[in-house]
Amino acid sequence: MKLTPRQEEIIKLVKEKQPITSEELASKVGVTRAALRPDLAILTMIGVLDARPKVGYIYVDKPSQGIVNDYISGIKVHDIMSKPSFVKEDVTVYDAIVLLFLNDVGTLFVVDDEQHLIGAVSRKDFLKIAMGGTDIHRVPVGIIMTRMPNIVTVNENDSAVDVAKKIMTHEIDSIPVVERVSSTDDKEQLKIIGKVSKTNITRLFLKLSNNKNNI
Amino acid sequence: MKLTPRQEEIIKLVKEKQPITSEELASKVGVTRAALRPDLAILTMIGVLDARPKVGYIYVDKPSQGIVNDYISGIKVHDIMSKPSFVKEDVTVYDAIVLLFLNDVGTLFVVDDEQHLIGAVSRKDFLKIAMGGTDIHRVPVGIIMTRMPNIVTVNENDSAVDVAKKIMTHEIDSIPVVERVSSTDDKEQLKIIGKVSKTNITRLFLKLSNNKNNI
């Protein structure tokens, strides 16, 4: 966003003389109040200036934060989620690690035969078991996975901000995006329709900055 | 950012009738062109409308992208970097993994006795060696690390956008922030003063959205 020289001059004057009325500003800039009105409207609108009734204009230190905030808050999980990788709980830890490398992901989601979420296992979990001297060719993933309901999930209509907050608060590598379904025995189950990791947030950050090349 | 009812009306009219001149807009809104000028200036400024000379106003689909972009581009690496974890290259893989867990990081940077960067080793590297049946109590980190000059680095004055781009392009977990120093034998070396990972970018994204709680 490029400000005009006159708008820059107004900001400079407000910084020096605040609070300052539109009459004073107009006289210093050397134009009429009416001529100044569009500039003041713009600067107030984008949050650079704050207009205080019966006091005058005040300079606001963080311009455009409000707009950035509004823009970011509108982004939803389904705009940024990617495809999850699945594994069954009776697969050996070794085979699961191979799958992790082949799919180039950091987390596998463990599902039952009806594709319902029952667990999650991360690179960190795998490293812990692999360094411990356990025979990873015999131990199944079900033994080391984090099991439901101890898995933080999000819905596709949640905001990207909410999922980023959960990722940071719970120190999670990858959050499953789920929807509720009824299973055959009428128990409520979760079906995984996507995942969001710090990689998705980083990619979103790049899109926000408008550099979409090579991503 | 809250638009006024009249500004909302103008946007609606432009969407329906574009391209539309300010005369036509003024007559439809029922005010003079002069009265409409501040609103049109604001809407053009924030990028909701585009003013085409001799054609009229056009609706732009992605308002405020320009402002978001400008704001983000000003953030530097030194604003978001965090403390790196170091290891010497003769430390065993086992001890290095222990250090990784104790420091709760995803990457260790390998330094020589003068603290110059010579390599990096990630959770992925450790997992690969640990699953392979190698005796991780005997193999030193120096054997499995990625060695200089094959390490992507950034400087503290680079923009956060540049580092995010490198993280995505090179699929890196954690980028070392370095400064050039002269070593005792006058060879140019790199000293690590910080690191940036997807965690830092996710934290930055949260700050941009103004939700600073619990981070």
Contacts between the chains, C-beta under 8 A, distances in Angstrom:
chain1	res1	chain2	res2	distance
A	1	B	45	7.1
A	1	B	46	7.8
A	1	B	47	7.8
A	1	B	66	5.3
A	1	B	67	4.8
A	1	B	70	5.5
A	37	B	38	5.7
A	38	B	37	5.8
A	38	B	38	4.3
A	38	B	41	4.4
A	38	B	42	7.7
A	41	B	38	4.5
A	41	B	41	7.1
A	41	B	42	5.8
A	42	B	38	7.8
A	42	B	41	6.0
A	42	B	42	5.3
A	42	B	45	5.2
A	45	B	1	7.1
A	45	B	42	5.2
A	45	B	45	7.8
A	45	B	46	7.1
A	46	B	1	7.7
A	46	B	45	7.2
A	46	B	46	6.7
A	46	B	67	7.1
A	47	B	1	7.7
A	64	B	67	4.7
A	64	B	68	7.8
A	64	B	70	7.3
A	64	B	71	5.2
A	65	B	71	7.5
A	65	B	210	6.9
A	66	B	1	5.7
A	67	B	1	5.0
A	67	B	46	7.3
A	67	B	64	4.7
A	67	B	67	5.0
A	67	B	68	6.9
A	68	B	64	7.9
A	68	B	67	6.9
A	68	B	68	5.1
A	68	B	71	5.1
A	68	B	72	7.6
A	68	B	208	5.7
A	68	B	209	8.0
A	69	B	208	7.3
A	69	B	209	5.9
A	69	B	210	4.7
A	70	B	1	5.5
A	70	B	64	7.4
A	71	B	64	5.2
A	71	B	65	7.5
A	71	B	68	5.1
A	72	B	68	7.6
A	72	B	205	7.5
A	72	B	208	5.9
A	72	B	209	4.5
A	73	B	209	6.2
A	94	B	131	6.4
A	97	B	127	6.5
A	97	B	131	5.1
A	100	B	127	7.9
A	101	B	128	7.4
A	104	B	171	7.9
A	123	B	123	5.3
A	123	B	124	6.8
A	123	B	127	6.0
A	124	B	123	6.8
A	126	B	127	5.8
A	126	B	131	7.7
A	127	B	97	6.5
A	127	B	100	7.8
A	127	B	123	6.0
A	127	B	126	5.8
A	127	B	127	5.0
A	127	B	130	6.3
A	128	B	101	7.4
A	130	B	127	6.3
A	130	B	130	3.8
A	130	B	131	5.1
A	131	B	94	6.5
A	131	B	97	5.1
A	131	B	126	7.7
A	131	B	130	5.1
A	131	B	136	6.4
A	136	B	131	6.4
A	160	B	205	7.9
A	161	B	205	7.8
A	161	B	206	6.9
A	161	B	209	4.3
A	161	B	211	5.9
A	164	B	202	5.4
A	164	B	205	5.4
A	164	B	206	5.1
A	164	B	209	7.5
A	165	B	206	6.2
A	165	B	211	5.9
A	165	B	213	7.9
A	165	B	214	7.3
A	165	B	215	7.9
A	167	B	202	5.9
A	168	B	199	7.7
A	168	B	202	6.1
A	168	B	203	6.2
A	168	B	206	6.3
A	168	B	214	7.4
A	168	B	215	5.3
A	169	B	214	5.1
A	169	B	215	7.6
A	171	B	104	8.0
A	197	B	198	7.8
A	198	B	197	7.8
A	198	B	198	3.6
A	198	B	199	6.1
A	198	B	201	7.1
A	198	B	202	4.8
A	199	B	168	7.7
A	199	B	198	6.1
A	201	B	198	7.1
A	201	B	201	6.6
A	201	B	202	4.5
A	201	B	205	5.4
A	202	B	164	5.4
A	202	B	167	5.9
A	202	B	168	6.1
A	202	B	198	4.8
A	202	B	201	4.5
A	202	B	202	7.1
A	203	B	168	6.2
A	204	B	205	7.0
A	205	B	72	7.5
A	205	B	160	7.9
A	205	B	161	7.8
A	205	B	164	5.4
A	205	B	201	5.4
A	205	B	204	7.0
A	205	B	205	5.2
A	206	B	161	6.9
A	206	B	164	5.1
A	206	B	165	6.1
A	206	B	168	6.3
A	208	B	68	5.6
A	208	B	69	7.3
A	208	B	72	5.8
A	208	B	208	7.8
A	209	B	68	8.0
A	209	B	69	5.8
A	209	B	72	4.4
A	209	B	73	6.2
A	209	B	161	4.3
A	209	B	164	7.5
A	210	B	65	6.8
A	210	B	69	4.6
A	211	B	161	5.9
A	211	B	165	5.9
A	213	B	165	7.8
A	214	B	165	7.3
A	214	B	168	7.4
A	214	B	169	5.1
A	215	B	165	7.8
A	215	B	168	5.3
A	215	B	169	7.7
